[in-house]
């Protein structure tokens, strides 16, 4: 009887696992648009057409300049650290190949950040403002200045 119960528990273990987190539509749309714009800029650059490249860079710049109201975006933590000038904490995170460099300027999150570690899944809601130095940098790895929505930042198990 014990062997049958143990076999049943092992066989059914996936039944009790947490469902996978799926990104909200706005996060999927952001990733899709950023990926398309990155490919458009690369294609225009490869064609050696300066006008096409300028147009594609302009479109990418406009896209990246638009602030985002993120609601329940998901990612996996790569690292958590402070900026060299201590002006902000930084969460480096990833969701399916899209890197997020979240600059946490809200000092009230410092105690929460101390619990994060590599591999943790996070759900974040708040205002994201892309702050990369260059448009190409913004397409390759977004540097988001992040301001959270009050009481919505949380760590998932």
N, C-alpha and C positions, 0 to 999 in steps of 0.2 A: 504494500500500500504506500509506503514512504517513497519508493522509487517512482511510482506513478505520479504522486503529487509533485515531486521534485521535477520530473520531466514536464509536467503540465506548467509549472511555474516558469521554467526556462523557455518553453515554447511560447508562452503567452507574455513574456517580459515586454516585447514591443507594444503589446496592447496597453500597457500602463505608462509608456513613455509619453513625455509632453509632446504635443503636436508641434511641428516645425513652425518657427516664426516666419510669416510671410510679410514682405514689405508693403506698406500702403501704396496705393496707385501713384501718388505724387512722387514718392521716392523712385519707383520704377520709371516714371516718366522723366524725372531728372537724369537718372543714369542713362536712359535711352538717348535723350537729347544731347547730353555731354559726350557720349560715345560717337554719335553721328557727327557732331560739330568737330570733334577731334579728327575723325576720318576725313571730313570735308577740308579742313585746314591742311592736313597732310597731303591730300590729293592735289589741292591747288598749289601747294609748295612744290610738289614733285613735277607738276606741269610747267613750272618756271614761268607762270603767268602772274605777274606782279599785281595786276588789277584783280584777278580772281582771288589771289591770296589775301589781298587787303579787304575784299568784300567778306570773305569767310572769317577772317580775324575780327572784323567789325561785328559780324553776327555773333561770334563767340563771346566777344567782349560785352555786348549788350545782354546776352543770356546770363553771363556770370555776374554782371552788375545788378541784376534784379534780386532783391532780398527774398528769401524763402521763409515761409512759415511752415516749419517742419512739424508734423504731428505724428508721433509714434513711429519715427524712423528707427530702423534697426541696424546694428553693426556688431562686430566682434572686436574687442579691445586687443590692440597689438602692444601698446605701451601707454603708461601714464607718467608724465614728468612735468617739471616746471620749466618755463622759459628761462634763459640765462639771466635776463634782467628782472626776473621774479614778477613780471607784470601780469602773468596769467599762467594757469595750469594748462597742460596740453594732453588731450586724449587722442592718440593715433589709433584709428579703428578702420575696419574694412568690412564691406559687404559685397561678396561675390566679385572681387577684383576691383571694386571702386574704393579708393582710399579716401578717408576723411581725416583731416587734421583739425580737430576741434579745439579752438582756443577758448578756454573757460575763464572769462574775466569776472565772473560772479564769485566773489570770495566766500559767500555763504555755502558754496558747494565743496569747500576744501575738506571738511570732515568726511563727506560722502566719497570724495575721490580717493581718500586713503584706503578704502576697502576694495577698490578696483584692481584687478590683476589681468595679465595676459590670458586671453581665451574667454574672458567673461563676455556674455552677450549683454548688450545694453539697448534700451529703448529710450529715445530722446525726443523731446518736443520743445520747440522754441524758435527763436529767430536766428536764421543763418545768413551771414553776410560774407560773401567770398572776398578774401583779402590777399590773394596771391600778388606778387610783384608784377608778374607778366601774365598775359592772356594764355600763352602756351603752358605756363606753370599751373594756371587755374584749370586747364583742361586735363593735364596729366595727374595732378594731385590737388584736390581742393583744400585750401586753407580757409576754414570757416571760423569767423568770430561768432561764437555761440552765446546767445542769451536765452536762458531757459524760461519756460513757462512755469510759473510758481507751482510747486508740489507735483510736477509731472515727471521729474527726472527720477528714474529708478533702475535698479539692477535686476536682471532676471536670473532665476536660478540656473 
